[in-house]
Amino acid sequence: MASLREMVYYVWTLDDEITPERLIEELEPVVGQEIEHPMRTVAQQLEQRGFDKGHEHGLRVLLVSLLEARFGPLPDAIRARVERADASSLEAWGMQVLSATSLDDIFATP
């Protein structure tokens, strides 16, 4: 099953417009009909990853816009930190923009 997941992920990354249904149609002749259930599960996981990645990207864009509107151009170190952050950190920092008086208020290391 791990190799199947790797193969599906590889195919998925090659074609941004491939749907789970089309992926099943393409692989079924090679693997057989037993692929449908596992493929739906793998396709759903990949779809969720895509959603999560898009969500994080949106949070990054919004956070950078808010920070620049409030504090002006961002230092490279802050911009890099935002680019590496997970969704949870991005959301927390976004909420702090409302009350922060400086970038240090938001990004000071605890």
PEHULIN-V188173 format. One record per residue. N is the residue number from 1. D_LAST is the distance of its C-alpha to the last C-alpha in Angstrom with 1 decimal. Layout:
# PEHULIN-V188173
n	d_last
N	D_LAST
N	D_LAST
This chain:
# PEHULIN-V188173
n	d_last
1	42.3
2	39.5
3	41.8
4	42.8
5	39.2
6	38.8
7	42.0
8	41.2
9	37.8
10	39.6
11	42.2
12	39.7
13	37.8
14	41.2
15	42.3
16	39.9
17	42.7
18	43.7
19	43.7
20	43.5
21	47.2
22	48.2
23	46.2
24	48.1
25	51.4
26	50.8
27	49.9
28	52.3
29	55.4
30	53.7
31	51.9
32	54.1
33	53.7
34	51.4
35	48.6
36	48.3
37	46.2
38	43.7
39	43.6
40	42.7
41	39.8
42	38.6
43	39.2
44	37.2
45	34.2
46	34.5
47	35.0
48	31.8
49	29.9
50	31.4
51	30.5
52	26.8
53	26.8
54	28.4
55	26.0
56	23.0
57	25.0
58	25.8
59	22.2
60	21.4
61	24.4
62	23.7
63	20.1
64	21.3
65	24.2
66	22.3
67	19.8
68	22.9
69	24.9
70	22.4
71	21.0
72	23.7
73	23.7
74	20.4
75	19.5
76	20.2
77	16.7
78	15.5
79	18.7
80	18.3
81	14.8
82	16.5
83	19.4
84	17.7
85	15.7
86	17.2
87	18.7
88	16.1
89	13.3
90	16.0
91	17.1
92	13.8
93	13.4
94	17.0
95	16.9
96	14.4
97	17.0
98	19.3
99	17.4
100	15.3
101	17.1
102	15.5
103	13.8
104	10.9
105	10.6
106	10.4
107	8.8
108	6.2
109	3.8
110	0.0
